Amino acid sequence: MNNFSPNLYINQRPNEMPGRVAKIAWRGIVSQRDRGLTPILTLGHLASATGIDHAFLRSVVDRSWDPYQEIKISKKRGGTRKLARPHPLLMEAQRWILYNVLPNLELNDASFAYTSGRSIVDCAQRHVGARWILKLDLKDFFDSVSEKSIYRIFLNLGYEKLVSLELARLCTRVTPNSPRFGGNLDKYETIFDYRHPAQGQLPQGAPTSGALANAAMFRIDCALQKLARKHSYTYTRYSDDLVFSTGEKASRSQLITLKKKIQHEIVSTRFQLRKDKTRIITPGARKIVLGLLITESEVRLTPEFKRRILVHLRGVEKFGLYSHVQHRNFDSTLSFINHLEGLIEFASNVEPEFAHESLRNWREMVPLI
C-alpha cells in the first residue's frame, strides 16, 4: 500500500464496482493511511490483501465451526502447556494481522512478553539488586480477554465497526466454556449470520494473542506502574507474571498492603489474581524471577536449570543417545534433540559461557546432528 495510487485505484476498479463506490473506498483507504494504519475496508479487502479465500474468512467470523486444534507442548522450565493451534489458513491470516495491523498498538514499558526486542532476561534484569520482591500471577490470562475487548482495540486503532468486529472474530475463539453475551449483544443486526450467543476469548497459541493481550493490559500496566513508582517499587509484567521489587528497606506488612492496592486496581477489570501464586521474597532469601536467579549485580541461571542440561549430557555420554531418549520417555529422538538444544539456546541468553561449553560437549557426543 506504500505505492498506492488513487488514480489507478479508481480507473482500474472492477467493472461491477460503480465509480461512486470506488471513490468512497479510496477515501477510506486514504483516511486509514493518514492515521498510520494498514487499510482494511471490508472482509473481502482483507481476503484480497492476505490471499486467503473470502469464504474461509467468513466461516471463521460467523463462528460456523471451530478452526482450532488443542495440543500440548513442553515448557522450557518443565511441565506442559495446552495450546489452541489455528487452522493453517487462519494462522496465516493472524500472522498478517500481527505484522500489518498490530505494530500500531500502544505498549507499556513494563510489559516484556510477545514483543520484538524485549526478552525474559530483559524483564528479570529490571529486578537485579532487589531486597524485597512481590510476585503475583493473573488467573486464566488469555481466557480473560474477551471478544468485546478485542473489538474495542481494533475500533480504537481507527477501523470501522464492522471491520473491527470481523478482525476480533478472526483473533478470538468460542469454546463450550466461553461466556454468554448479556442482553441483545449477541445480535449483530446488519449481518444475520454474525449473530452468536457466546463471546469469544483469546486462544493461547494464536500468533495475535500475545500482542492483543498486551494491548488489553495497557491501562492496567499503566495503573500498576504508577502505583509501583509511588511506593518506590519496580514493576514488570511478562505475560501473566507480575513482579514488584524494591532495593530499599521494607517489611512484609508493607508488601501485603501493596498487594491489596494491586488487587484493587485489578478487580475493576476482567482479570483476577491467582491466590495460590502470590509470593513475598524477603532479604537474604534466594530470589527467582521468571525462572531466573536474581543477584545483587546480575541475572543468572538457577542451579536446577543447569543441572537439567548436564544430566542430559551425562546420560547421552554414558548410555548413548537412543538409550537416554527411551529412559527419559521422550516421544522421539528428534523431540529430545529439540528439547535439549532449546534449553542450551535459552541458557546462551543468560550465561553464554556455560551454554557454549554445553553445546560444544553436545556436538562432540553427536557430531552428525
C-alpha positions as CSV (number, residue, x, y, z in Angstrom):
1,M,0.0,0.0,0.0
2,N,3.0,2.3,0.2
3,N,2.9,2.9,-3.6
4,F,-0.9,3.2,-3.6
5,S,-2.2,5.4,-6.5
6,P,-5.7,6.8,-6.0
7,N,-6.0,7.4,-9.8
8,L,-5.1,3.8,-10.7
9,Y,-7.4,2.5,-7.9
10,I,-10.4,4.3,-9.4
11,N,-9.6,3.8,-13.1
12,Q,-8.7,0.1,-12.7
13,R,-11.6,-0.8,-10.4
14,P,-13.6,-4.0,-11.2
15,N,-16.3,-3.5,-13.8
16,E,-19.0,-4.3,-11.2
17,M,-17.8,-1.6,-8.9
18,P,-19.5,1.8,-9.5
19,G,-17.3,4.8,-9.6
20,R,-19.1,6.3,-6.6
21,V,-18.3,3.2,-4.5
22,A,-14.6,3.3,-5.7
23,K,-14.3,6.9,-4.6
24,I,-15.8,6.1,-1.2
25,A,-13.3,3.2,-0.8
26,W,-10.4,5.4,-1.9
27,R,-11.3,8.0,0.7
28,G,-11.5,5.2,3.3
29,I,-8.0,3.9,2.3
30,V,-6.5,7.4,2.5
31,S,-8.1,8.1,5.8
32,Q,-6.7,5.0,7.4
33,R,-3.3,5.5,5.8
34,D,-3.2,9.1,7.2
35,R,-3.7,7.5,10.7
36,G,-0.8,5.2,10.2
37,L,-3.0,2.1,9.6
38,T,-2.8,-0.7,7.1
39,P,-6.1,-0.1,5.2
40,I,-8.8,-2.7,5.7
41,L,-12.2,-1.6,4.3
42,T,-14.1,-4.9,4.3
43,L,-13.6,-8.6,4.9
44,G,-13.2,-9.0,1.2
45,H,-10.5,-6.4,1.2
46,L,-8.7,-8.4,3.9
47,A,-9.1,-11.6,1.9
48,S,-7.5,-9.8,-1.1
49,A,-4.6,-8.5,0.9
50,T,-3.8,-11.8,2.6
51,G,-4.6,-14.0,-0.4
52,I,-6.9,-16.1,1.7
53,D,-10.3,-17.2,0.4
54,H,-13.1,-14.9,1.5
55,A,-15.5,-17.8,2.1
56,F,-13.0,-19.3,4.6
57,L,-12.6,-16.0,6.5
58,R,-16.3,-15.5,6.5
59,S,-16.8,-19.0,8.0
60,V,-14.4,-18.2,10.9
61,V,-16.1,-14.8,11.5
62,D,-19.6,-16.3,11.6
63,R,-18.5,-19.0,14.1
64,S,-19.9,-21.8,11.9
65,W,-17.0,-24.1,13.0
66,D,-14.1,-24.3,15.4
67,P,-10.9,-23.7,13.5
68,Y,-8.6,-24.7,16.3
69,Q,-6.9,-27.9,17.4
70,E,-5.9,-28.4,21.0
71,I,-2.3,-29.6,21.6
72,K,0.1,-29.9,24.5
73,I,3.7,-28.7,24.4
74,S,6.6,-28.9,26.9
75,K,7.6,-25.8,28.9
76,K,11.3,-24.8,28.9
77,R,11.1,-24.7,32.7
78,G,9.3,-28.0,33.0
79,G,5.7,-29.3,32.7
80,T,3.3,-28.9,29.8
81,R,1.1,-26.2,28.4
82,K,-2.1,-26.6,26.5
83,L,-2.4,-24.6,23.3
84,A,-5.0,-24.0,20.7
85,R,-3.4,-24.3,17.3
86,P,-5.3,-22.4,14.5
87,H,-6.1,-23.9,11.1
88,P,-3.1,-23.1,8.8
89,L,-5.1,-20.6,6.8
90,L,-6.3,-18.9,9.9
91,M,-2.8,-18.8,11.3
92,E,-1.7,-17.2,8.0
93,A,-4.4,-14.5,8.4
94,Q,-3.5,-13.9,12.0
95,R,0.2,-13.5,11.2
96,W,-0.8,-11.0,8.5
97,I,-2.8,-9.1,11.1
98,L,0.1,-9.3,13.6
99,Y,2.7,-7.9,11.2
100,N,0.5,-5.4,9.4
101,V,-2.1,-4.2,12.0
102,L,-0.9,-4.8,15.5
103,P,2.5,-3.0,15.4
104,N,0.4,0.2,15.9
105,L,-0.6,-1.0,19.4
106,E,0.5,1.0,22.4
107,L,2.7,-0.9,24.7
108,N,3.7,-0.1,28.3
109,D,7.3,0.0,29.2
110,A,6.7,-2.6,32.0
111,S,5.5,-5.2,29.5
112,F,8.1,-7.6,28.1
113,A,6.4,-10.7,26.6
114,Y,5.4,-11.2,23.0
115,T,7.3,-8.1,21.9
116,S,10.3,-8.0,19.5
117,G,13.4,-6.7,21.1
118,R,12.3,-7.5,24.7
119,S,13.1,-10.8,26.4
120,I,12.5,-12.7,29.6
121,V,16.1,-11.8,30.6
122,D,15.5,-8.1,30.0
123,C,12.4,-8.4,32.3
124,A,14.3,-10.1,35.0
125,Q,17.2,-7.6,34.7
126,R,14.9,-4.9,36.0
127,H,14.9,-6.5,39.4
128,V,18.6,-7.0,39.9
129,G,19.7,-5.7,43.3
130,A,16.2,-6.1,44.8
131,R,15.9,-6.7,48.5
132,W,12.2,-7.4,48.6
133,I,10.2,-8.9,45.8
134,L,6.4,-9.5,45.4
135,K,5.4,-12.0,42.7
136,L,1.8,-12.4,41.5
137,D,0.1,-14.3,38.7
138,L,-3.0,-13.4,36.7
139,K,-5.6,-16.2,36.6
140,D,-6.7,-17.6,33.2
141,F,-4.8,-14.7,31.4
142,F,-5.8,-15.3,27.8
143,D,-9.3,-16.5,28.6
144,S,-9.9,-13.3,30.5
145,V,-9.5,-11.2,27.3
146,S,-12.9,-11.1,25.7
147,E,-14.1,-10.6,22.1
148,K,-15.6,-7.2,23.2
149,S,-12.2,-6.1,24.5
150,I,-10.5,-7.1,21.2
151,Y,-13.3,-5.3,19.2
152,R,-12.6,-2.1,21.1
153,I,-8.8,-2.4,20.5
154,F,-9.4,-2.5,16.7
155,L,-12.0,0.2,16.9
156,N,-9.6,2.5,18.8
157,L,-6.9,1.9,16.3
158,G,-9.2,3.5,13.7
159,Y,-11.0,0.7,11.9
160,E,-14.7,0.8,11.1
161,K,-17.2,-1.0,13.4
162,L,-17.9,-4.0,11.1
163,V,-14.2,-4.5,10.2
164,S,-13.3,-4.3,13.9
165,L,-15.9,-7.0,14.7
166,E,-14.5,-9.2,11.9
167,L,-10.9,-8.7,13.0
168,A,-11.9,-9.5,16.6
169,R,-13.7,-12.7,15.5
170,L,-10.6,-13.8,13.5
171,C,-8.5,-13.4,16.6
172,T,-10.7,-15.0,19.2
173,R,-12.2,-18.4,19.8
174,V,-15.5,-19.7,21.1
175,T,-15.4,-22.8,23.3
176,P,-18.1,-24.5,25.4
177,N,-16.8,-22.5,28.4
178,S,-17.0,-19.1,26.7
179,P,-19.1,-16.5,28.4
180,R,-22.5,-15.5,27.0
181,F,-23.4,-12.1,25.9
182,G,-25.8,-10.2,28.1
183,G,-29.0,-8.6,26.7
184,N,-29.1,-8.3,22.9
185,L,-25.4,-8.1,22.3
186,D,-25.4,-11.4,20.6
187,K,-27.5,-9.9,17.8
188,Y,-25.5,-8.2,15.1
189,E,-28.3,-6.5,13.2
190,T,-26.6,-5.9,9.8
191,I,-25.4,-9.4,9.0
192,F,-27.7,-12.1,10.4
193,D,-25.0,-14.9,10.2
194,Y,-22.8,-12.9,12.5
195,R,-25.2,-13.4,15.4
196,H,-23.8,-15.7,18.1
197,P,-24.8,-16.2,21.7
198,A,-21.2,-16.7,23.0
199,Q,-18.4,-14.2,23.4
200,G,-15.0,-15.3,22.0
201,Q,-11.8,-15.2,24.0
202,L,-8.1,-15.0,23.1
203,P,-6.8,-18.5,22.3
204,Q,-3.4,-19.3,23.7
205,G,-1.5,-20.4,20.7
206,A,-2.7,-17.9,18.0
207,P,0.1,-15.6,16.7
208,T,-2.0,-12.5,17.5
209,S,-3.0,-13.4,21.1
210,G,0.2,-12.1,22.8
211,A,0.1,-8.7,21.3
212,L,-3.7,-8.3,21.8
213,A,-3.4,-9.5,25.5
214,N,-0.7,-6.8,26.0
215,A,-3.0,-4.2,24.5
216,A,-5.8,-5.3,26.7
217,M,-3.5,-4.9,29.7
218,F,-2.2,-1.5,28.7
219,R,-4.3,0.6,31.1
220,I,-3.8,-1.8,33.9
221,D,0.0,-1.8,33.3
222,C,0.0,2.0,33.4
223,A,-2.0,2.0,36.7
224,L,0.2,-0.6,38.3
225,Q,3.4,1.1,37.1
226,K,2.1,4.4,38.6
227,L,1.3,2.6,41.9
228,A,4.8,1.0,42.0
229,R,6.6,4.2,41.4
230,K,4.6,6.0,44.1
231,H,5.9,3.5,46.6
232,S,9.5,3.3,45.1
233,Y,9.0,-0.2,43.6
234,T,9.9,-1.5,40.1
235,Y,7.0,-3.2,38.3
236,T,7.2,-5.6,35.3
237,R,4.8,-7.9,33.6
238,Y,5.8,-10.9,31.5
239,S,2.5,-12.3,30.1
240,D,0.6,-13.3,33.3
241,D,3.6,-12.9,35.7
242,L,3.6,-9.7,37.7
243,V,6.6,-8.7,39.7
244,F,7.2,-5.8,42.1
245,S,10.6,-5.2,43.7
246,T,12.5,-2.7,45.7
247,G,16.1,-2.2,46.8
248,E,15.0,-0.1,49.8
249,K,14.0,-1.1,53.3
250,A,10.6,-2.6,53.5
251,S,8.6,-5.1,55.6
252,R,6.2,-8.0,55.0
253,S,3.3,-5.9,56.2
254,Q,4.1,-3.2,53.7
255,L,4.2,-5.7,50.8
256,I,0.8,-7.1,52.0
257,T,-0.6,-3.6,51.9
258,L,0.9,-3.2,48.4
259,K,-0.7,-6.4,47.3
260,K,-4.2,-5.2,48.4
261,K,-3.7,-2.0,46.4
262,I,-2.7,-4.1,43.4
263,Q,-5.8,-6.2,43.9
264,H,-7.9,-3.1,44.0
265,E,-6.6,-2.0,40.6
266,I,-7.2,-5.3,39.0
267,V,-10.7,-6.1,40.3
268,S,-12.2,-3.3,38.2
269,T,-11.2,-5.4,35.1
270,R,-12.0,-8.9,33.9
271,F,-8.6,-10.1,35.2
272,Q,-8.1,-11.8,38.6
273,L,-5.1,-12.7,40.7
274,R,-4.3,-16.4,41.5
275,K,-4.2,-16.5,45.2
276,D,-2.0,-19.6,45.3
277,K,0.7,-17.9,43.2
278,T,1.4,-14.9,45.4
279,R,4.9,-14.9,46.8
280,I,6.8,-12.4,49.0
281,I,10.6,-12.9,48.8
282,T,12.5,-11.3,51.7
283,P,16.1,-10.1,52.0
284,G,18.5,-13.0,52.4
285,A,16.2,-15.4,50.6
286,R,17.0,-16.8,47.1
287,K,15.4,-14.6,44.5
288,I,13.9,-16.3,41.5
289,V,12.1,-14.2,38.9
290,L,10.7,-15.9,35.8
291,G,12.8,-18.9,36.5
292,L,16.0,-16.9,36.6
293,L,18.2,-16.2,39.6
294,I,18.4,-12.6,40.6
295,T,21.6,-11.5,42.5
296,E,22.8,-8.1,43.7
297,S,24.5,-7.5,40.4
298,E,23.3,-9.8,37.6
299,V,20.8,-12.4,36.3
300,R,22.0,-16.0,36.3
301,L,20.6,-19.4,35.5
302,T,19.4,-21.4,38.5
303,P,21.5,-24.5,39.5
304,E,18.4,-26.6,38.8
305,F,18.2,-25.4,35.2
306,K,21.9,-26.1,34.6
307,R,21.5,-29.5,36.2
308,R,18.8,-30.4,33.7
309,I,21.2,-29.8,30.8
310,L,24.1,-31.5,32.5
311,V,22.0,-34.6,33.4
312,H,21.0,-35.0,29.7
313,L,24.6,-34.6,28.5
314,R,25.9,-37.1,31.0
315,G,23.1,-39.5,30.2
316,V,23.9,-39.4,26.5
317,E,27.6,-39.7,27.2
318,K,27.2,-42.7,29.5
319,F,24.4,-44.7,27.9
320,G,24.2,-43.4,24.3
321,L,21.7,-41.1,22.7
322,Y,18.9,-43.6,21.9
323,S,19.0,-45.3,25.3
324,H,18.9,-42.0,27.1
325,V,15.9,-40.9,24.9
326,Q,14.0,-44.0,25.8
327,H,15.0,-43.8,29.5
328,R,13.7,-40.2,29.7
329,N,10.4,-41.1,27.9
330,F,10.7,-38.7,25.0
331,D,8.4,-39.3,22.1
332,S,11.3,-39.4,19.6
333,T,15.0,-38.7,19.2
334,L,14.2,-35.5,17.4
335,S,11.9,-34.3,20.2
336,F,14.8,-34.9,22.7
337,I,17.3,-33.0,20.4
338,N,14.9,-30.1,20.1
339,H,14.3,-30.1,23.8
340,L,18.0,-30.1,24.8
341,E,19.1,-27.6,22.2
342,G,16.2,-25.3,23.2
343,L,17.5,-25.4,26.8
344,I,21.0,-24.6,25.7
345,E,19.8,-21.8,23.4
346,F,17.9,-20.3,26.4
347,A,21.0,-20.6,28.5
348,S,23.0,-18.7,25.9
349,N,21.0,-15.6,26.6
350,V,21.8,-15.7,30.3
351,E,25.2,-17.4,30.7
352,P,26.9,-17.6,27.3
353,E,30.0,-19.4,28.6
354,F,28.1,-22.2,30.2
355,A,25.9,-22.5,27.1
356,H,28.9,-22.6,24.7
357,E,30.6,-25.3,26.8
358,S,27.4,-27.3,26.9
359,L,26.8,-27.0,23.2
360,R,30.5,-28.0,22.4
361,N,30.1,-31.1,24.6
362,W,26.8,-32.0,22.9
363,R,28.3,-31.6,19.4
364,E,31.3,-33.8,20.3
365,M,28.9,-36.5,21.5
366,V,26.7,-36.4,18.5
367,P,28.8,-34.8,15.7
368,L,26.4,-35.5,12.8
369,I,23.4,-33.7,14.3
